[in-house]
Amino acid sequence: MSSDTNTINTVAFFGYSLSKEGEEEYIAAYETAKLVAQSGRKVVNGGGPGIMFAATKGAKDGGGEVTVVYYDPEHSTSFEGKSGKKIADHEFEEENYIDRTKKLLELADAYFIFNGGTGTMSEFTMAWAVAKLYFGHHKPLILYGAFWEKVIMAFKENTKVRRDSFGVFRIVKTPQEALKALENFESILQKHTRFHHKICEGDECKLFV
């Protein structure tokens, strides 16, 4: 598929910076990014190791274009740093973590979120909050991994998050499901392109749960 025909042209990858090559989530991120690149889309991530580098490597091996967004905190006592392997096509360097996250959210048209630590969870909740604010013409979230089912159930049972807030993402468990979810979101977006027009109506909204 040519990127010229895509509504979702750039996909961000968020996930565990300490994930190692050969681990399940690392392989999943690599394979998913490779499929995304082969579909004609670009990949963006935080430029670090782990899931971030898996996404970079997968996209490059799939013939795709990659942008990374760094930051270099002067006084941080716990930061993964850069991947140390310069294979991305474009680089940005922001002043702090907040600006880096903001840049990643701005650059992408949709987000893949893998398992991770506090950084990944903050990226997830920020993307989730923004999507809820603009529900109906928001950027979709695709949550990778069966563990998300328990996480989301915990939110439903223990927080005051409104029910419609759960309509901005979909949980997937394989790279193929991830790409299919992206394509499903995109097909809905292409049908409802007018500003402030709901991107799901009736049964279509089930794709977002």
Wavefront OBJ file of the C-alpha trace (Angstrom):
o trace
v 0.000 0.000 0.000
v 1.345 3.408 -0.909
v 1.662 6.022 1.825
v -0.173 8.377 -0.556
v -3.375 6.396 0.024
v -3.024 6.144 3.797
v -4.856 8.310 6.278
v -2.589 6.999 9.023
v 0.874 7.715 7.646
v 3.050 7.678 10.768
v 2.797 5.339 13.748
v 4.494 5.834 17.122
v 5.839 2.907 19.143
v 5.999 3.102 22.941
v 7.336 0.355 25.224
v 9.874 -1.010 27.680
v 13.345 0.468 27.185
v 15.062 -2.503 28.869
v 13.505 -5.174 26.665
v 16.204 -7.412 25.188
v 16.585 -8.875 21.721
v 14.959 -12.298 21.701
v 12.343 -11.458 24.329
v 8.695 -11.828 23.364
v 7.759 -8.131 23.423
v 10.948 -7.147 21.578
v 10.188 -9.595 18.776
v 6.563 -8.427 18.677
v 7.599 -4.778 18.319
v 10.126 -5.654 15.618
v 7.622 -7.697 13.604
v 4.849 -5.139 14.013
v 7.089 -2.255 12.909
v 8.236 -4.298 9.925
v 4.617 -4.857 8.856
v 3.842 -1.173 9.374
v 6.772 -0.198 7.141
v 5.820 -2.729 4.489
v 2.330 -1.201 4.428
v 3.864 2.103 3.332
v 3.777 3.863 6.693
v 6.486 5.589 8.699
v 7.563 4.760 12.245
v 8.487 7.126 15.060
v 9.791 6.326 18.550
v 11.819 7.730 21.417
v 15.194 6.715 20.008
v 16.211 4.587 22.962
v 16.950 0.869 23.345
v 14.484 -1.953 23.966
v 11.083 -1.677 22.272
v 12.140 1.610 20.696
v 15.130 0.137 18.905
v 13.130 -2.994 18.008
v 10.650 -0.714 16.235
v 13.447 1.184 14.503
v 15.159 -2.005 13.331
v 11.900 -3.633 12.241
v 10.835 -0.605 10.229
v 14.222 -0.292 8.526
v 14.271 -4.022 7.699
v 10.792 -3.543 6.240
v 12.080 -0.810 3.934
v 10.459 1.987 5.903
v 11.370 5.438 7.177
v 12.060 6.072 10.865
v 12.134 9.222 12.971
v 13.448 9.215 16.543
v 12.968 11.825 19.247
v 15.681 12.055 21.907
v 16.221 14.054 25.020
v 19.271 14.149 27.286
v 18.329 14.980 30.884
v 21.245 16.610 32.681
v 20.392 15.477 36.213
v 18.456 12.270 35.624
v 19.457 9.320 37.816
v 17.438 6.740 35.867
v 17.277 7.177 32.115
v 17.930 4.636 29.378
v 19.631 7.097 27.022
v 19.982 6.713 23.269
v 20.133 3.344 21.603
v 23.663 4.062 20.415
v 22.857 2.753 16.953
v 22.222 5.491 14.423
v 20.083 3.860 11.757
v 17.060 6.196 11.855
v 16.399 8.575 8.977
v 15.508 11.638 11.029
v 16.270 12.803 14.560
v 14.833 15.393 16.919
v 16.257 16.312 20.308
v 13.949 17.911 22.856
v 14.875 19.659 26.097
v 12.974 17.395 28.500
v 10.781 14.327 28.852
v 7.503 16.240 28.572
v 8.545 17.937 25.326
v 9.817 14.637 23.951
v 6.482 12.943 24.636
v 4.588 15.870 23.164
v 6.702 15.697 19.990
v 6.080 11.960 19.617
v 2.334 12.443 20.031
v 2.366 15.248 17.469
v 4.390 13.368 14.851
v 2.252 10.215 14.858
v -1.229 9.579 13.469
v -1.731 6.510 15.683
v 0.048 4.836 18.589
v 1.171 1.274 19.340
v 1.728 0.795 23.060
v 3.584 -2.276 24.314
v 4.305 -3.336 27.885
v 6.628 -1.017 29.742
v 7.472 0.907 32.862
v 6.514 4.312 34.214
v 7.631 6.105 31.052
v 5.478 3.924 28.818
v 2.517 4.227 31.168
v 2.803 8.018 31.192
v 2.930 8.051 27.384
v -0.121 5.789 27.272
v -2.177 7.898 29.664
v -1.202 11.151 27.943
v -2.170 9.752 24.530
v -5.361 8.338 26.064
v -6.338 11.664 27.655
v -5.795 13.591 24.415
v -7.744 10.991 22.415
v -10.661 11.231 24.845
v -10.672 15.038 24.574
v -10.996 14.798 20.791
v -13.082 11.627 20.643
v -14.613 11.274 17.208
v -11.646 12.766 15.398
v -8.859 11.449 17.615
v -5.662 9.521 16.957
v -6.249 5.797 17.641
v -4.367 3.799 20.269
v -3.540 0.125 19.726
v -2.545 -1.709 22.903
v -0.328 -4.725 22.271
v -0.539 -7.730 24.561
v -3.100 -9.791 26.474
v -1.988 -8.188 29.767
v -3.779 -4.995 28.700
v -7.140 -6.721 29.255
v -6.455 -6.906 33.008
v -5.058 -3.381 33.087
v -8.098 -1.906 31.369
v -10.456 -3.971 33.544
v -8.724 -2.546 36.609
v -9.363 0.958 35.294
v -13.026 0.119 34.691
v -13.505 -1.396 38.147
v -11.429 0.983 40.274
v -11.394 4.435 38.707
v -13.859 7.104 37.689
v -12.794 7.008 34.038
v -15.920 7.507 31.945
v -17.167 4.592 29.866
v -16.763 6.387 26.539
v -13.073 6.889 27.314
v -12.540 3.203 26.568
v -13.666 3.693 22.985
v -10.414 5.156 21.674
v -8.286 2.012 21.631
v -8.215 -1.655 20.726
v -6.231 -4.515 22.294
v -4.309 -6.829 19.940
v -2.137 -9.884 20.529
v -0.177 -10.482 17.304
v 1.635 -8.283 14.764
v -0.957 -9.277 12.175
v -3.804 -8.234 14.470
v -1.978 -4.961 15.123
v -1.781 -4.090 11.433
v -5.388 -5.173 10.904
v -6.536 -2.909 13.737
v -4.607 -0.035 12.182
v -6.274 -0.681 8.832
v -9.708 -0.908 10.476
v -9.217 2.409 12.222
v -8.004 3.906 8.955
v -10.998 2.681 6.963
v -13.314 4.382 9.447
v -11.288 7.587 9.352
v -11.439 7.637 5.568
v -15.240 7.348 5.661
v -15.666 10.166 8.166
v -13.264 12.916 7.199
v -15.283 15.991 8.122
v -14.020 17.849 11.177
v -16.012 17.059 14.350
v -17.741 14.182 12.541
v -17.817 11.046 14.672
v -15.414 8.460 13.273
v -17.579 5.613 14.489
v -21.302 5.149 14.209
v -23.372 2.211 15.430
v -21.608 -1.123 15.111
v -18.417 0.599 13.896
v -17.805 1.806 17.452
v -17.189 -1.798 18.497
v -13.832 -1.544 16.733
v -12.785 0.939 19.398
v -13.494 -1.290 22.427
l 1 2 3 4 5 6 7 8 9 10 11 12 13 14 15 16 17 18 19 20 21 22 23 24 25 26 27 28 29 30 31 32 33 34 35 36 37 38 39 40 41 42 43 44 45 46 47 48 49 50 51 52 53 54 55 56 57 58 59 60 61 62 63 64 65 66 67 68 69 70 71 72 73 74 75 76 77 78 79 80 81 82 83 84 85 86 87 88 89 90 91 92 93 94 95 96 97 98 99 100 101 102 103 104 105 106 107 108 109 110 111 112 113 114 115 116 117 118 119 120 121 122 123 124 125 126 127 128 129 130 131 132 133 134 135 136 137 138 139 140 141 142 143 144 145 146 147 148 149 150 151 152 153 154 155 156 157 158 159 160 161 162 163 164 165 166 167 168 169 170 171 172 173 174 175 176 177 178 179 180 181 182 183 184 185 186 187 188 189 190 191 192 193 194 195 196 197 198 199 200 201 202 203 204 205 206 207 208 209
